Amino acid sequence: MYIHKCTNKKTLEGGAHMEVTEVRIKKVNSGNKMKAVAQVTFDQEFVVHDIKVIEGRNGLFIAMPRKEKNGTFKDIVHPINQPTRDKIANAILKPYDEERIRRIWWSWRSRTSFWNTSRIKSIIKENIETYL
């Protein structure tokens, strides 16, 4: 196995930052806890596929791509610290939630033409934090 040790001090000290430049999300109608699959591109140079959006007991979370070996699962790629995991999770979950809210809004609007649409807007605005 070849291991390359990085000698760039800026990178080692955390000075270089990878930015999320694109997120693609595909909704999954699996009927279970998996809600979507995402693909995240960093600095328009590196992409990670098959990041899963899972509905857990405490809300949505992401699961990194993994493979099975000898009956156990191992992450193929994963962030090595919590701030990076949070950055990736927010980059995926925020647009996922925005799309979910948009779909709820259009679903309500199409089925409830007799409702006062300004009242629906105010309900969504009042409760937006519960969705984000």
N, C-alpha and C positions, 0 to 999 in steps of 0.2 A: 504494500500500500504506500502511495506517495502522499506525503503531507507537506504542503507549502506553508511556511511560516511567513506571515506578512511583516515586512519591515517598515511599513509606512506608519510613522508615529501618529500622524493625524488620525488615521483609521483606528489604530490601537487604543488611542485615548478617547475615542468616541466623537472626534471632531467632524468626521465625514458622516453625512446623513443620507440614507436612501429615502427617496420620496415615492409615494404611490402616485403613478401617473395615469393609470387606467384601472377600472374595475368593471368586470362583466359578470352579471348575475343571471342565472337561468333558474327560474322557479321550477320546482319538482312537485308533481302531484303523486307522491308516493303513498299517502295514507298513513304515514308513520311520523316520527319526530323530525326527520330530515325535511326541510322546507325549501332549500335551494342549494345550488352548487355555484361557486364563484371562481373567477380567475383574476388574479391581481398582477399588474405589471409595475415594476419598480424602475424608475429612471429611464423609461422607454428602452430598457436593455435586458431585463430579467423578468421572467413570468413564472408564476406558480399557479398550476391548474388544480382542480378538484378540491378546493377548500369548501367544506360543507357548512351550511347554516342549519343549526339544530335548535329545536324548541325544547328547552330543559325546564326543570321545575322553577328556576329563578329567571326565566326569560330566554331570549335568544343568545347563542354563543356560536363560535366558529370551531371547527375541528380541522386540523391540518391534514394534508394527504398522508396516507399510510399504506403499508403493505403487510401482508400476513406472512410470517415465517415460523414454522414449527408450532403452529397453534397460537402464537402471540402476535400482536400487532405492534409495529414500530413506525414512528413518524419518518417519512421520507425527507421532509424539510420542515423546519419549525423555527420560530424566533427564539433567541437565547435569553431574552429578558422581558419583563412584564411591560415596560413602556412600548417596546416594539410590537408585542402581541396586541396591546391596546390600540396602537395606531392601525394595525391591519384589521382588527375587529371593527373599529369605528369606520374605516374606509369601506367595509362591506356592509355592515348593519345599518348605517345611516341611509344609504340609497335604497336598501331593501325595505326599511321601514317607511321611507317616503313613498315608495311605489305601493306598498300595502295600504297606506292612508289614502293615496289617490284612488286606488281600486275601491276601497270602502266608500269614499265620497261619491264616485260615479255609480256605484251599485245602489246606494241610498237614493241618489238623485233620480236614477232611471226608474226605480220602483215606487217612489213617493212623490210624484209630481204635485200632489195636493198639499204636501208639507210646505211650510214657509222655509225657503232655501236659506234665508238669512239666519233663521234659528239653527239649522243644521250647521252652517258655517261657525256660528258662535259656540255650539257644542264641541265641534272639532277643535277650535281655538282654545277653549277652556281645558280640553283633555289632551292636547297635543303632547304634553310631557309624558303621558303614560305610554305613548306609542314610540317615543324616541329614546 
